[in-house]
Amino acid sequence: MITISNLSKSYAKKVLFNNLSLTINPGEKVGLIGPNGAGKTTLFSLILGETESDSGNIQVNKNIRIGYLPQESSFHSERTVLSELTEGDKTVMQLKKEMQELEANNAAGQDRYGEILHNLETLGYFELEHKAKKILMGLGFKERDFHRPINQLSGGWQMRTLLAKLLTFYYDILLLDEPTNYLDLNAALWLKDFLAQFDGTFIMISHDKDFLNDVTNYTLILENGGIFKVKGNYQHYEQIKAEKQLHLEKQFKEQEKKREQLERFVARFHAQPNKAAAVRAKRTVLEKMAKEKIVLPPDSRESIRNFHFPPTTRSGYKVISLEQISKFYGETVVYKDFDFQIIQGEKAVLVGENGAGKSTLLKIMAGVIPIDSGSRILGHNVEIGYFSQTRMDVLNPENTVLREAYSAAPGGMAESTIRTILGAFLFTGDDAQKRVKVLSGGEKSRLILAKYLINPPNFLLLDEPTTHLDVDAIEALIRALTEYAGTLVFISHDIHFVRTLANVVFEVKDGRVRKFSGNFDYYIDKQTQAETIILESKPKVKIDHKKIDEEKQRAKEQEKLRREEERKRKVHNSQIRQQINKLEKEKEKLKLESYAKARALSSPHIYREEETAKSYGRRLKEIESKISEIDSEIKELETKLNLFIC
């Protein structure tokens, strides 16, 4: 579908791509990852033809329809939400216009009319409204929103409308740049399930590891001007990366051991005439080893892994209590006579639809907005740190990044320690000397987070802290907050972040909050059970109670059967995936062996050993044959996924 050949792109002195080559094939669901600034969004822009490359080319197959979701965009449309999803596609509009012209000219019997009908059917036009409503509901729209003009929506809801449009119409390939950025957690979970079942092709930029693991079957790693494509999701990529690192470390140790042996020999015998030839030979080998020296790539996360954040002062058992509070925005009632409490040590996530009142609750706890009635009571010794992407008044615009970080540091903290934390949040080298006033919104957000981790208060309130962070920075934040001994309440759409951190879930809905004393998976399980109960419940009317009981029992049995079938299907798929992973690992080991053998064969020393060279050649052919067999096995296994029948 898309072929990229020898692509290079630079901005000033920064090289984004250098002779990058890549193909994207039908059916590939690709996760595109890489550090911030690596060029992920630029790659999308190049594919779309909006940016010119320095060299190389991108070939998109003829008649390929590309749907694009940018990170940020103003969605200009005079239509309503639903009409945009059913009428807003250019191809559909052109076909409909042509059909109307044929009908006006009484030419409906012509072959072209039938061709247009066929094309509209292929694009799914005649099923659009039903599909569109289902997708809009999944992304958090209410039925009352379907007929609202798009230009009256907020920017976030306009982006949701654009995403819904891309999912509704048929596109050959979707380019999705951080599609969960404007979604709440519920909508992100729905999108994850939708894309997991999606039978089309997409490339998606995301920093949510769990999201990537559940929806992708290929991973693209963009870094240091190059690109690396892996068959499998992000977790599989991490396994391959770890195995390659281990293999490289083993090779490095072996090379170092041999180098030391050679150097000892030269040092011992360099002055002995009868060993002169041997010494020269050893020096020749050492010179060659110096040219082919194995270099271990630096571990960008090592410093942050070895760093331990300062302890917090301990608060009282009750961190904050809200008693009979009310909060109104004009005539809108957000909370009325509402009670709420946070206990020391809780790491709580607030979940619920956009507009449910999660951010308002966080702001009330932080004390940054007033309440209309009731009491907000802070516990003993509580120190609050509140993070919001729109609250930048905690930064001094004249400070450098490093000086601003120092302003939060406790006495005696070393500059190297502060720089380590700043590095985890992508402030490295000269970036630490930037003035705060020239930072982007994302950079300011990261700096505020870094300050809280340099000297954390004992009660943190975080509103979407992972926005603008790449995978490594999110992992650094997760590690810090996992070790954090204080109390945490946060809002996030990052499924991996929520799943890893939360030990309590508060569901915000209709001005009330329901507490689930368990992690996020526990909450999801309880939600599923609640949905089942709601489906089984019937209104109390004067009808045959025996019939009701029978229907309830039948519904229970059907649900039990459905769950058992789903469980068996998951076990079936899990077993197949385990087999595929095993084969993929075997394939990677064979590739590494093939690489080592091929590299050895390039040495003149091996060719002087004829039998060894022949042996290596035979083994390379065996490996090639075995890899081909493994590819066939994997392909066969992949066809069996989701084909389980009870």
C-alpha positions in Angstrom: 0.0 0.0 0.0 2.8 2.4 1.0 6.4 2.1 0.0 9.1 4.4 1.4 12.5 4.3 -0.2 15.7 6.0 1.0 13.8 8.8 2.7 15.8 11.6 4.4 14.6 14.7 6.2 16.3 17.3 8.3 15.4 20.5 10.0 18.4 22.8 10.4 21.1 20.6 12.0 18.6 18.0 13.3 18.4 14.8 11.2 15.0 13.2 11.5 15.4 10.4 8.9 18.5 9.2 7.0 17.9 6.8 4.1 14.8 5.4 5.7 13.0 2.5 3.8 9.8 0.9 4.8 6.7 -0.9 3.4 3.1 -0.9 4.8 1.0 -3.8 3.6 -2.8 -4.5 3.8 -4.0 -5.8 7.1 -1.1 -4.4 9.1 -2.2 -2.6 12.3 1.0 -0.7 13.1 2.0 1.0 16.4 4.5 3.8 15.6 6.7 4.7 18.7 9.8 6.7 19.4 11.0 9.5 21.6 9.5 12.9 21.4 11.1 14.8 18.5 12.0 11.6 16.6 9.8 12.6 13.6 6.7 10.5 14.0 4.3 13.3 13.1 6.6 14.5 10.3 6.5 11.0 8.8 2.7 11.2 8.6 3.0 14.6 7.0 5.5 13.2 4.4 3.1 10.3 3.6 0.3 12.7 3.1 2.4 14.9 0.8 2.1 17.9 3.1 5.9 18.1 3.6 8.7 17.6 1.1 11.6 15.2 1.9 15.2 16.1 1.4 15.7 13.0 -0.7 14.1 9.6 -1.4 10.5 9.0 -2.2 7.2 7.7 -0.9 4.9 5.7 -3.2 1.2 5.3 -2.3 -0.6 2.8 -4.4 -3.2 4.1 -6.8 -6.7 4.8 -5.5 -5.7 4.3 -1.9 -7.9 6.4 0.4 -6.0 7.7 3.5 -7.8 8.9 6.6 -5.8 11.2 8.9 -6.3 12.2 12.5 -3.9 14.9 13.5 -2.9 15.5 17.1 -4.6 18.9 17.0 -6.9 20.4 14.4 -9.6 22.9 13.9 -12.5 20.9 12.3 -14.4 23.4 10.1 -17.8 22.2 9.1 -21.2 23.7 8.9 -22.9 20.3 9.2 -24.2 18.6 12.4 -22.3 15.8 13.9 -24.4 13.0 12.4 -24.7 14.6 9.0 -20.9 15.0 8.8 -20.5 11.3 9.5 -23.1 10.3 6.9 -22.6 13.0 4.2 -19.2 14.5 4.8 -17.0 12.2 2.8 -15.7 13.8 -0.5 -15.9 10.6 -2.5 -19.5 9.9 -1.4 -20.5 13.5 -2.1 -19.1 13.3 -5.7 -20.8 9.9 -6.3 -24.1 11.2 -5.0 -23.9 14.4 -7.0 -23.2 12.3 -10.2 -26.1 10.0 -9.4 -28.5 13.0 -9.0 -27.4 14.4 -12.3 -28.0 11.0 -14.0 -31.5 10.8 -12.4 -32.3 14.4 -13.4 -31.4 13.5 -17.0 -33.5 10.3 -16.9 -30.3 8.3 -17.3 -30.8 6.0 -14.4 -30.7 2.9 -16.6 -27.2 3.5 -17.8 -24.3 1.3 -16.7 -22.7 4.2 -14.9 -25.7 4.4 -12.5 -25.2 0.8 -11.5 -21.5 1.4 -11.1 -22.2 4.3 -8.7 -24.5 2.2 -6.6 -21.9 -0.5 -6.4 -19.2 2.0 -5.3 -21.5 3.5 -2.7 -22.2 0.0 -1.4 -18.5 -0.7 -1.2 -18.0 2.4 0.8 -20.6 1.3 3.2 -22.8 4.3 2.5 -26.2 2.5 2.9 -25.3 1.4 6.4 -23.6 4.6 7.5 -26.3 6.1 9.8 -26.6 3.0 12.0 -22.8 2.6 12.1 -22.2 6.3 12.8 -24.6 6.3 15.8 -22.9 3.3 17.3 -19.5 4.8 16.9 -20.6 8.2 18.3 -22.1 6.5 21.4 -18.9 4.6 21.9 -16.8 7.8 21.8 -19.0 9.4 24.5 -21.6 11.4 22.4 -25.2 11.5 23.7 -28.1 11.2 21.3 -28.9 14.9 21.9 -25.4 15.7 20.5 -26.0 14.0 17.1 -27.8 17.0 15.6 -25.6 19.8 17.2 -23.6 21.9 14.7 -19.9 20.9 14.7 -18.8 24.6 14.9 -20.6 24.9 18.2 -18.6 22.1 19.8 -15.4 22.5 21.9 -12.1 21.6 20.2 -11.9 18.3 22.0 -15.4 17.2 20.9 -14.6 18.4 17.3 -11.6 16.0 17.4 -13.9 13.2 18.6 -16.2 14.0 15.7 -13.3 13.7 13.2 -12.2 10.4 14.8 -15.7 9.1 14.5 -15.9 10.1 10.9 -12.7 8.2 10.1 -14.0 5.1 11.8 -17.4 5.4 10.1 -16.3 5.8 6.4 -14.2 3.2 4.6 -10.6 4.2 4.2 -7.9 1.9 2.9 -5.5 3.1 5.6 -5.8 5.3 8.7 -3.0 7.5 10.1 -3.9 8.1 13.7 -1.7 10.6 15.7 -2.4 10.1 19.4 -6.1 9.2 18.9 -6.8 8.9 22.7 -5.6 12.5 23.5 -9.1 14.0 23.6 -10.8 10.9 25.0 -11.8 10.1 28.6 -10.8 6.7 29.9 -14.2 5.1 29.0 -14.0 6.3 25.4 -10.3 5.1 25.2 -11.4 1.7 26.4 -14.1 1.6 23.7 -11.7 2.7 21.0 -9.2 0.0 22.1 -11.9 -2.7 21.7 -13.0 -1.2 18.4 -9.5 -1.2 16.9 -8.8 -4.7 18.3 -11.6 -6.0 16.1 -10.9 -3.6 13.2 -10.1 -5.5 10.0 -8.5 -2.6 8.1 -5.1 -1.1 8.1 -3.7 1.7 10.2 -0.6 3.3 11.6 -1.1 4.7 15.0 1.2 6.9 17.1 0.6 6.3 20.8 2.5 6.2 24.1 0.0 4.0 25.9 1.7 0.5 26.1 -1.5 -1.4 27.0 -3.4 0.2 24.2 -0.6 -0.7 21.7 -0.4 -4.2 23.0 -4.1 -4.8 22.6 -4.7 -3.4 19.1 -1.5 -3.7 17.0 0.2 -6.6 15.1 3.3 -4.7 14.0 5.5 -2.2 15.7 7.6 0.6 14.1 10.4 2.1 16.2 11.6 5.4 15.0 14.8 6.7 16.6 18.3 8.1 15.8 17.3 8.7 12.2 16.4 5.1 11.4 13.4 2.8 11.6 13.0 -0.7 12.8 9.9 -2.8 12.0 8.9 -5.7 14.3 6.1 -8.2 13.6 4.2 -8.2 16.9 2.9 -5.7 19.4 4.9 -3.4 21.7 5.4 -6.2 24.3 6.9 -8.4 21.7 9.2 -5.6 20.6 10.4 -5.2 24.2 11.1 -8.9 24.4 13.1 -8.8 21.2 15.0 -5.7 22.4 15.8 -7.4 25.7 17.1 -10.6 24.0 19.2 -8.6 21.5 20.6 -6.5 24.4 21.6 -9.8 26.2 23.1 -11.2 23.0 25.1 -7.9 22.4 26.3 -7.9 26.0 27.5 -11.5 25.7 29.4 -10.6 22.5 30.8 -7.5 24.1 32.1 -9.5 27.1 33.6 -12.2 24.8 35.3 -9.5 22.7 36.7 -7.8 25.8 38.0 -11.0 27.2 39.8 -11.8 24.0 41.2 -8.3 23.7 42.6 -8.5 27.3 44.2 -11.9 26.5 45.8 -10.5 23.4 47.0 -7.3 25.2 48.5 -9.4 28.0 50.4 -11.5 25.3 51.7 -8.5 23.6 52.8 -6.8 26.9 54.5 -10.0 28.0 56.4 -10.9 24.8 56.9 -7.7 22.9 60.6 -7.5 23.8 61.4 -11.1 23.0 62.8 -11.5 19.4 61.7 -15.2 19.1 58.1 -14.0 19.7 58.2 -11.0 17.3 56.1 -12.7 14.6 53.4 -13.8 17.1 53.3 -10.4 18.7 52.8 -8.7 15.3 50.0 -11.1 14.5 48.3 -10.4 17.9 48.7 -6.6 17.2 47.1 -7.0 13.8 44.1 -8.8 15.4 43.9 -6.1 18.0 43.8 -3.4 15.3 41.0 -5.3 13.5 39.1 -5.7 16.7 39.4 -1.9 17.4 37.7 -1.3 14.0 35.0 -3.8 14.7 34.5 -3.0 18.3 31.1 -3.9 19.7 29.6 -0.8 21.4 26.8 -1.2 23.9 24.1 1.4 23.4 23.6 3.6 26.4 20.6 2.8 28.6 18.6 6.0 28.6 16.6 4.8 31.6 19.4 3.5 33.8 19.9 6.8 35.6 16.2 7.2 36.4 15.9 3.6 37.5 18.8 4.0 40.0 17.4 7.2 41.4 15.1 7.2 44.5 12.9 10.2 45.1 13.0 12.1 48.4 10.6 10.8 51.1 7.5 12.9 51.9 6.3 14.0 55.3 3.5 11.7 56.6 0.0 13.1 56.7 -2.9 12.2 58.9 -5.1 9.2 58.1 -7.9 11.4 56.6 -6.2 13.4 53.9 -9.2 15.4 52.8 -12.9 15.4 53.5 -15.7 17.1 51.6 -18.9 17.4 53.6 -22.3 18.3 52.1 -20.6 20.4 49.4 -22.5 21.9 46.4 -21.0 23.2 43.2 -22.8 25.0 40.4 -21.8 26.4 37.0 -24.6 28.8 36.3 -27.8 26.7 36.3 -25.8 23.4 35.9 -25.6 21.4 39.1 -22.3 19.5 39.2 -22.5 18.4 42.9 -25.3 18.8 45.5 -24.9 18.0 49.2 -22.0 15.7 48.3 -19.8 13.8 50.7 -16.3 12.5 49.7 -13.2 11.4 51.5 -9.6 10.4 50.6 -7.5 8.2 52.9 -3.8 8.3 53.4 -1.9 6.0 51.0 -4.6 5.7 48.4 -3.6 6.0 44.8 -7.0 6.7 43.3 -8.1 7.3 39.8 -11.3 9.2 38.9 -13.2 7.7 36.0 -16.3 8.7 34.2 -17.5 10.4 31.0 -16.3 13.8 29.9 -18.4 16.4 31.7 -19.2 14.1 34.7 -17.3 16.4 37.0 -13.9 14.7 37.5 -11.7 17.8 36.9 -14.1 19.9 39.0 -13.7 17.4 41.9 -9.9 17.5 41.5 -10.0 21.4 41.5 -12.3 21.4 44.6 -9.8 19.1 46.5 -6.9 21.3 45.3 -8.7 24.5 46.6 -8.3 26.3 43.2 -12.1 26.8 42.7 -14.6 27.8 45.4 -17.5 25.6 46.5 -21.0 27.1 46.8 -21.8 25.4 50.1 -20.5 22.7 52.4 -17.1 22.1 54.0 -13.6 21.2 52.6 -11.5 19.9 55.4 -7.8 19.1 55.0 -6.3 16.5 57.2 -3.3 16.8 59.6 0.0 17.8 58.0 -1.3 17.6 54.4 0.7 19.3 51.7 -1.0 19.6 48.3 0.6 19.5 44.8 -1.9 20.1 42.0 -1.0 19.5 38.4 -3.2 20.8 35.5 -2.0 21.3 32.0 -3.8 24.7 32.0 -2.3 25.9 35.3 1.2 27.4 34.6 1.3 30.1 37.3 3.6 27.9 39.4 6.5 28.6 37.0 8.8 31.7 36.9 9.0 32.6 33.2 12.4 34.3 33.7 14.1 31.2 35.1 16.0 28.6 33.1 14.7 25.1 33.3 17.5 24.1 35.6 17.1 27.1 37.9 13.3 26.5 38.1 14.0 22.8 39.0 16.5 24.0 41.7 13.8 26.2 43.2 11.9 23.1 44.2 14.9 21.1 45.4 15.4 20.4 49.1 18.7 21.6 50.5 21.7 19.5 49.7 20.3 17.9 46.5 23.1 17.5 43.9 22.8 19.1 40.5 23.4 15.7 38.9 20.3 14.3 40.7 18.2 17.2 39.5 19.5 16.8 35.9 18.7 13.1 36.1 15.0 13.9 36.9 14.9 16.6 34.2 16.4 14.1 31.7 13.6 11.6 32.5 11.2 14.4 31.4 13.1 15.1 28.2 15.2 18.1 29.3 18.7 17.0 28.4 21.9 18.9 27.5 21.2 22.5 26.4 17.4 22.1 27.0 18.1 22.6 30.7 19.3 26.1 29.9 16.2 27.2 28.1 14.2 30.0 29.7 10.7 28.9 31.0 9.0 31.7 29.0 10.1 30.1 25.6 8.9 26.6 26.5 5.9 25.1 24.7 2.8 24.1 26.7 3.9 20.5 26.7 7.4 21.4 28.0 5.9 23.5 30.8 3.7 20.6 31.8 6.7 18.3 31.9 8.7 20.8 34.0 5.9 21.1 36.6 5.8 17.3 36.9 9.6 17.2 37.3 9.4 19.8 40.1 6.8 17.8 42.0 9.0 14.7 41.8 12.2 16.6 42.9 10.4 17.5 46.1 7.0 15.8 46.3 4.2 17.0 48.6 2.4 14.3 50.4 -0.9 14.7 48.5 -0.7 14.9 44.7 -3.6 15.8 42.5 -2.8 15.1 38.8 -5.0 15.9 35.8 -3.9 14.0 32.7 -0.2 13.9 33.6 1.0 11.7 30.7 0.0 14.1 27.9 3.1 15.2 26.0 5.2 12.3 27.5 6.8 9.6 25.5 6.9 5.9 26.5 10.1 6.2 28.5 9.0 9.3 30.3 5.7 7.7 31.2 7.6 4.7 32.6 9.8 7.0 34.7 6.7 8.8 36.0 5.0 5.4 36.8 8.1 4.3 38.7 8.3 7.5 40.7 4.6 7.3 41.6 4.8 3.6 42.5 7.5 4.4 45.0 5.8 7.5 46.2 4.7 7.1 49.8 2.1 9.9 49.8 -1.5 10.0 48.6 -2.4 10.4 45.0 -5.6 11.2 43.1 -5.4 11.4 39.3 -7.3 11.5 36.1 -5.9 9.8 33.0 -6.9 8.3 29.7 -3.7 6.3 29.5 -4.8 2.7 30.2 -1.4 1.4 31.0 -0.8 4.3 33.5 -4.1 3.7 35.2 -3.8 -0.1 35.3 -0.3 0.1 36.8 -0.9 2.7 39.4 -4.4 2.8 40.8 -5.3 0.9 43.9 -8.7 2.6 44.3 -11.2 3.6 41.6 -13.8 6.4 42.1 -16.5 6.4 39.4 -17.9 9.9 38.9 -21.5 9.9 37.5 -24.6 12.1 37.9 -23.1 14.2 40.7 -22.3 11.2 42.8 -19.1 9.1 43.3 -19.0 5.3 43.7 -15.9 3.8 45.3 -14.3 0.5 44.2 -11.6 -0.6 46.6 -9.4 -2.4 44.2 -7.3 -1.9 41.1 -8.6 -0.9 37.6 -9.0 -4.5 36.5 -11.2 -5.2 39.6 -13.3 -2.1 38.6 -13.8 -3.3 35.0 -14.8 -6.8 36.3 -17.4 -5.3 38.6 -18.7 -3.1 35.8 -19.2 -6.1 33.6 -21.1 -7.8 36.4 -23.2 -4.7 37.0 -24.1 -4.6 33.3 -25.2 -8.2 33.4 -27.4 -7.6 36.3 -29.0 -4.6 34.6 -29.6 -6.7 31.5 -31.3 -9.4 33.6 -33.5 -7.1 35.6 -37.1 -6.5 34.6 -39.6 -3.8 35.6 -42.2 -4.7 38.3 -45.5 -5.1 36.5 -48.5 -7.4 36.9 -47.5 -10.3 34.7 -46.7 -14.0 35.2 -43.9 -14.1 37.9 -43.2 -17.7 37.0 -42.5 -16.6 33.4 -40.3 -13.8 34.6 -38.3 -16.3 36.7 -38.0 -18.6 33.7 -36.8 -15.7 31.5 -34.3 -14.6 34.1 -33.0 -18.1 34.5 -32.8 -18.5 30.7 -30.9 -15.2 30.5 -28.6 -16.3 33.2 -27.9 -19.5 31.5 -27.3 -17.8 28.1 -25.0 -15.3 29.8 -23.2 -18.1 31.6 -22.8 -20.0 28.2 -21.6 -16.8 26.5 -19.0 -16.2 29.2 -17.9 -19.8 29.0 -17.6 -19.5 25.2 -15.7 -16.3 25.5 -13.4 -17.8 28.2 -12.7 -20.8 25.9 -12.1 -18.5 22.9 -9.6 -16.4 24.9 -7.9 -19.6 26.1 -7.8 -20.8 22.5 -6.4 -17.5 21.3 -3.9 -17.3 24.2 -2.6 -20.8 23.4 -2.1 -19.9 19.7 -0.4 -16.6 20.6 1.9 -18.5 22.9 2.8 -20.8 20.1 3.3 -17.8 17.8 5.5 -16.1 20.4 7.6 -19.2 20.8 8.1 -19.5 17.1 8.9 -15.7 16.8 11.5 -16.2 19.6 13.0 -19.2 17.8 13.0 -17.1 14.6 14.9 -14.2 16.3 17.5 -16.6 17.6 18.0 -18.1 14.2 18.3 -14.6 12.7 21.0 -13.7 15.3 22.9 -16.9 14.6 22.6 -16.2 10.8 23.9 -12.7 11.4 26.9 -14.0 13.4 27.7 -16.7 10.8 27.4 -14.3 7.9 29.6 -11.8 9.7 32.2 -14.6 10.4 32.2 -15.7 6.8 33.1 -12.1 5.8 36.4 -12.6 7.7 39.4 -13.8 5.5 40.5 -15.9 8.5 37.4 -18.2 8.2 38.0 -18.7 4.5 41.4 -20.1 5.2 39.7 -22.8 7.2 37.8 -24.4 4.3 35.8 -26.9 6.4 34.7 -24.3 8.8 33.6 -22.0 5.9 31.6 -24.9 4.3 30.0 -25.7 7.6 29.0 -22.1 8.1 27.6 -22.0 4.6 25.5 -25.2 5.1 24.2 -23.8 8.4 23.1 -20.5 6.8 21.1 -22.5 4.2 19.6 -24.6 7.0 18.7 -21.4 8.9 17.1 -19.8 5.8 15.0 -23.0 5.3 14.0 -23.1 8.9 12.9 -19.5 9.0 10.8 -20.1 5.9 9.1 -23.0 7.7 8.5 -20.9 10.8 7.0 -18.1 8.8 4.6 -20.7 7.2 3.7 -22.1 10.7 3.1 -18.6 12.0 0.9 -17.7 9.1 -1.1 -20.9 9.5 -1.5 -20.2 13.3 -2.6 -16.6 12.7 -5.5 -17.8 10.5 -6.7 -19.9 13.4 -7.0 -16.9 15.8 -10.7 -16.2 16.6 -11.8 -19.2 14.7 -12.5 -21.2 17.8 -16.0 -22.9 17.8 -17.3 -24.4 21.0 
